[in-house]
């Protein structure tokens, strides 16, 4: 298998996993509620995604870097909604 095919598979996987998180982020923004997300989950998941992003940057891996950068942005949106809803209560 050539490097181009390996990269294509990685990018397809990155798009699939990141896109799967998008509907939840959109729902969270629309409803302005992130009550179903526990803080522990958000902290652990955000930490893991951030570490994957660093790993992708260090390995110069566009698929890993792009997917985790996009997922991290979506997580920041969800964390922001959760934080705002907590401060309103």
Secondary structure, DSSP 8 states (H G I E B T S, - for coil): --HHHHHHHHHHHHHHHHHHHHHHHHHHHHHT--TTS-HHHHHHHHHHHHHHHHHHHHHT-HHHHHHHHHHHHHHHHHHHHHHHHHHH-
